[in-house]
């Protein structure tokens, strides 16, 4: 594997003094041009900041940050469980919930480049140009769980959630549902965009009714947003005399909200209305009725991301790797009833 690149080599590659290289990598008294120049050189030769001092302060542990938009989402909790299990007792993991604000995620990546941590596992809902640039500039190892442009040159774990939507629509058509509505998440998010495309393709494939009234966008990927969106969807369809018989929801939390809204109107799930989710969180199996959902393998993706990070620590110069995980349909009573 050879010796790891040193700060002296970074300085030589960038054509700057050792002191200038050090300031640029720690964010102290360096111009933006100098920071960009030095960090580009560091990435080119595979340099990683020396974590020895931080490791000594932490009792021999590495410091890894797991960054998500909303730690209250059980999908991320499943990922975190696998990350902790994989990285073991030699790593301290801190969780950063950025509150769905891309600017906070960008700031977090920049702080890590200045010595706030040894590595980052990130699962962002939105990948903005500023975040892409921050990831491209950072000198600490980054693994992205989710959709990512391949030219960023970082490790990536991916699942195609447009395929997941296709799976639930196929299932609903198979059990005889023909008027299928959808409650998507915000369209300016990666999962929202993918699931919108997946639903459109499935509707076309099965020649289903396709009207604006059948497609609602929730304000967020939460139970409350699901309740609000479902109330609008049901009002626009049931009250107009064109009742729907199924709702495809962008995640399990939205689906739970949709079932709640349906019950307020006296609808029985699944007799009157089948409801599906995505993520197959623990809530899906525990809810009543248990929720038909598509597993996006959250724990497996978290474990893969943690292994990728460990491999990057061991060999900073290895080529970036992308691993794709397959979605799996899990059929429960919210579409086929308890008897099935």
N, C-alpha and C positions, 0 to 999 in steps of 0.2 A: 504493500500500500504506500510505502514511502513516508518521509517526514511531512508533518503538516506545515503549510505555509505560515510564515511569521509576519509580524508587523513590519519588520525591516523589508521583507519582500514586497509587501503592499506599498510601502513608501517608494521603493525603487520602481515598481511597475507604474505607479502614478506619477513618478518624476517629482516627488515632493520630499521635504525633510521628514525625519521620523517624528518630530514633534508635531508637524502639521498633520501627518497621517493620524496620529493619536487623537488630536483635537477633533478632526473630522469624524472619526468613528465614535467618539463619545459625545459629540454635539457641543463641545466647548469652544467658543471663540473662533469659529470657522465660517467662511462665507458659503452661501448655498452652492456656488460653483465648485469650491474646494470639496465640500461634502459629497457632491455628485461624482466628482472625479475620483476621489479616494474609494468610495463605496463601489464604484464600477470596477476599479482595479481589484478590490477585495473579492468581489464576486467572481471575477475572471479567473483568479488563481485558486479559488476555493478556500479563502481565509475565513476562519471563525474566531471571534473574540475569545481570549483566554479566560476560561471560566474558573480557573483555579482559585482566585481570591474569593469570588462569590461562593464557590463550593465550600471553602474553608469556613466562611461566615455561616453557611447553612448546615454545618456539620457533615460535609462531604456530599451533599445533595445537589443535583441540578435543579434549576428553576424553570419550569415550563408553564406557559400560559395557555389556557383553553378559552377562546373568545367566541361568544355567541350573541345573538341579538336579544334573546329572552330566555334566561335560565329557568323561568317558570314553565317553559314548554317541556313536557316529559320526553320528547324526542331527544333533546340535548342531555337530559339526565341519563338516558340510556347510553349515549355516546361517552359521557364522562365516566360512567361506571367501567366501561371497557378500557378507556384510556388509563385509568388508575390501576386496573388489574395488569395491564400490559407493561407499563413503565415501572411498576414495582416500588420497592422501598427506597431506591436510590434517587428518586425524583420527587420534588415537591411541586404540586400542581395548584396553580391559582386560577380561579375562574373569573373572567371579565364579562359582565353582561352589559352590552353597549347600548341597550335601550333602542335598538333599531335605528341608531344614528350613525350613518357611514362616516361622518367626520370624527366621531369618537373612536371608531375602529382604526381609521388612518392614524390618529394620534397615538393609539396603543402600539401600532407597528413601529412608528418612529421612536417611541420610548424604548422599545426593546433593542433597537439599533444603538441606542445610547447606553446600553448596559443594564437595562431593567430586568433582563431575563436571558436564558440560554436558548430558548426555542419557543415556537408558537404553533398551535393547532387551531385553525380558525374555520368556522362554518357560517359564512355571512349570507344573509338573505339578498343583499344587494352588493354587487361588485362594481363600484364606480371607477371612472378613470383615475381619480385621486388615490383610491385604494390599490388599484393595479400598480400605479407608479410607486407607492409606498412599499408594496411587496417586492417589486422589482429592485428597489434601492436597498432594502435591508440586507445586512450581512449575517443575521442569525437565521438558522434553519426555519423554514415555514412549510407546513403541510395544510392544504386547503381541502376541506370536505365540502363538496358541492361543485357547481358549474364554474369553470375557469377557462380563460383563454390559454391555449397550449403554449403560446410564445412567452409566457411569464417565466418559464424555466424552473418551476417549483413542483414538489411532489403533490399529487392530487388523487383523492378518492371520489368516485363519481357514481351516481345512480340516475337513470333516466326516468324522471317522474312523469313524463308525457306517456311513457309506456304503461305506467301504473294506472293512469286514468283510462287508457284503452282497455285494461284488464277489467276494471269494474263495469264499464259500459258493456263490454262483451258478456259479462256475467248477468247483468240486468236484462239484456236482450234475450239471453238464453232462458231466463225464468219468466219471460213474457211481458216485461215492462216495455212500453212503447213511447210514453211521453215523459222523457227524462230531462229534468232541469239540472243546473249546475250552480254551485256556490263556490266561486274561486277566491283565492287570496288576492292581495294587491297585485295589479298587473306590472308594476315597476320592480317586482322582486324576481329573482331567478326561478323559484318554484312556481310563482304565479304565471309567469310567461310560459313555462314548460307545460303546465297543466291546462292552460287555455288552449295551447296548440294540440295537446293530446285529446282534449274533448272535441275540438273541431274536427280532427281527423276521424275519431270514432263515430261521430254523428254522420259524417259523410259516408263512411264505410258501411254503416247500417241503414242509410237512407232514412234517418229519423227526422222528426219535425225540428226545424231550426228557426227559432224566432228570438228576438231580443228579450221577450218576456220570460224566456226559459233560462236566461243567463244573468246571474247576479254576481257582483264583486263585493266581497266582504271588506270591511275597513281594515281588518287585521286577521291573523291566524289564531283567534281566541274564541272561547265559548260565547262570550258576550257579543262579539261581532257576528258569530254564527246565528245567534238568536235574532238579531236585528235583520240580517240578510235574508234569513228564512221567512220572517214575517213579511218582508217585501215581496219575496218570490211567491209565497202562497197567496198573498193578496192579489198579485198581478195575474195569477192563473186560476185559482179556485173561484174567486169573486167574479171573474169575467166569464165563467162557464166553460173554461178549457182546463180542467183539473189535470195535474201531473200525477204520475204514479211512482216516481222515483226521484231522488235527489243525490247527485254525486257531489261530495264535499271535498275541498282541497286538503283538509287534514282531519284528524280525529276530533280535535277540539271544536272545529266548526260543525262537524257532524253531530256532536253531542248537543250543541246549541240548536241545530236544526230539528232534532228530535223533540227538544223541549218546546220549540215554537209549534211544531205539529200537534203535540199533545194539548196545547192551549186551545187549539181549534177543534179538539175532539177527534183528531185523526189517530188511527191505530197503526203502529209500526210493527211488522211490515204489511199488515193486511191492506190498509189503504195507501200506504206510502212506504216504499223501501228507501233506506238511507245508507250510504256508504261513506267511509273515511279513507284517509291515506296516512300512513306511518306505522299502523298497528302498534301503538303504544300500549302499556299495561292497562290503561283505562279502557281500551277497546274491548278486552275480554271481560272486564269487571262491570261494565255498564249494563243497564237493563233497558232494552234487550241488548245482549252482546252485539258488538258492532262489526259488520263485515268491513274489512279494511285491507289495504295493500301494505305489506311490510317492505320498507325501504332499507331494512337490515341496519338499523341505527347502531346497535352494539357492534356488529361486525365492522361497519365503517369506522367507528371509533378505534377499534382494535388495530385495524389496518393502518390508520393514520399514525397511531402511536408507534407501531413497528417501523413505519417509514421514517419517523423522526429519529428513532434509535439508530437506524441504519445510516441516517445522514450525520448524526453525531460521530459515528464510527468512521465514516468515509465521506467527508464534505465534498469531495470532487467527483463523486459518482454521478452519472447522468440522471436527470429528474425522471421519475416514474409515475405513470398514471394507471390506477387500477379501477376497473368498472365492476360494480356489484349489481346482481340481478334482483329485481323486485319480485315479490311473491304474493299472490292473492290468498287471503284467509277469509273463508266464508263462514258467517255466523248468522244469528237469528234476526238481525235487523233487515235482512233481505229474504230469508227463506223460512222464518218462523221457528218456534221452539221444537216442534215435532220433528223437523228435518235434522 
